[in-house]
Amino acid sequence: MSDRMTAPWGEYALARHPEDPRDRLRAWDASDAYLLRHLAASGTPLDGTVVVVGDRWGALTTALAGHRPTQITDSFLSREATRANLARNGADPDAVRLLTTQDPPPERVDVLLVRVPKSLALLEDQLHRLAPAVHEGTVVVGTGMVKEIHTSTLKLFERILGPTRTSLAEQKARLILCTPDAGVVRAREADPWPYTYELPEDTGPLAGRTVVNHAGVFCADRLDIGTRFFLRHLPRGRGGRVVDLGCGNGVVGTAVALDDPDAEVVFVDESYQAVASAEATYRANADGKAEFRVGDGMAGFAPGSVDLVLNNPPFHSHQATTDATAWRMFTGARRALRPGGELWVVGNRHLGYHVKLRRIFGNSRLVASDAKFVVLHAVKRGS
């Protein structure tokens, strides 16, 4: 869905990525527009180094393209949306510097704009990484919908950068206004990320093994119960080319590699933090053939090039609940699988993934279930 966002400098046609005419979710919200209005009304100088963190679909970066901003994102899809939205609005793509959360941040930041992420841990890590580049003259403004900004959010800004207050709410959006303090920045505690822990005993080949989680990865301080259930019911000894799709911290693919050293495991996720976590987890436990990709699901795989896909699909896109991601993952898996290849999925019972699998593959088998989760299996038949 393409929509137009009005900002003090004009109107901008914006879309999510990948574009889907059936998607009714906008590529911007009231918090993006509120931040842009505030910058204009306050006369914030934008001629220094402007850094935009967590811009979900490139709305802020596109509107500020004339000021040559640097965007920092954890999302491959957000990065691609930004590229497309810059082009859609005739902006010079070379005017914007696109960085990921795994890249070194700029050495100096004069204006820091933060779209508050869903993950408090990711916000903590990013503020820590950017703190050395912030000076007492830096303008720091965060933005988010009222339901996304909590006392804990404000405390992070205060603890890492300096005194923080919030604005009045407008259209259910709110701003975070932070005044950097050199003393606070110097006295801050060390960044606790990445976080490392050992897996419990009921996790098959991974029992007692080390997991590495970068900030922002789902369930970063413990093994989530869906993955834990999946680990107890993974296919054994299938070999061939195996894809851990939406790999998160990589425990599923690493379990496959430990169970079958001849398997060629490919870890893929649209989160740069997730793929970095998966690689760190794999390197800590295994030493076989492995590949690590940041991308849009199975989009980069040739048809018929994969033997097995393992998937725990997300059902949220930022704050929105949607099955669009799971649908793209399942259809992409079918295209990439060879005839006879298999897709194994874990998900909450209520999501009804068996219906989608039957529509896409023509078959779906229940492998295991408990009160909350199911493990399903589908086979690619025909070409």
Helices and strands as residue ranges (DSSP letters): E 2-7, E 10-15, H 30-42, E 50-53, H 59-63, G 65-67, E 70-73, H 76-88, G 93-95, E 97-100, E 109-115, H 120-130, G 131-133, E 134-145, G 146-148, H 151-160, E 164-166, E 173-178, H 182-187, E 195-198, G 204-206, E 210-213, H 225-231, E 241-245, H 251-259, E 264-269, H 272-285, E 290-294, E 306-311, E 316-317, E 320-321, H 324-336, E 337-348, G 349-351, H 353-361, E 365-369, E 373-379
